[in-house]
């Protein structure tokens, strides 16, 4: 009983911190993407500490609370996309762990990451360019945005992996989880 209570308290505090980061991203404009990425990392923490179902519930709760509390609703959409990416990466990792079909799982995992990202990113670039850019976007610039998105994905993913392995594992030990 004590252990479940402690873990639930960690989940509640993680939700509070995620929402605080979403709100702060609207207040501190210079660190918007950093704060939204940090908020989305909590989705991965909950998935790894509990399971995928709890992670989905956490993700939905964070979106709802973010929309209710955050001053800039566009940042809630950005958080939702980042959190969805983390959710899908963790689900992909769990699915790959259960199969023995692939010999090079790491390469398959990276391919799955890029597929998930591009399923979200490319339609946004093509169908909603006015949401992201002011004015007309020409072919060469569009290719630069596509390539830039892949670089940003790589950086975000490496930061997420670093956070999970280095930062969260140290906090986890201190919390006694």
Buried (B, 14 or more C-beta within 10 A) or exposed (E): EEEEEEBEEBBEEBBEBBBBBBBBBBEEEEBBBBBBBBBBBBBBBBBBBBEBEBBBBBBEBBBEBBBEEBEBEEBBBBBBBBBBBBBBBBBBBEEBEEEEEEEEBEEBBEEBBBEBBBEBBEEBBEEEBEEEEEEEBEEEEBEEBBEEBBEEBBEBBEBBEEBBEEEBEEEBEEBEE
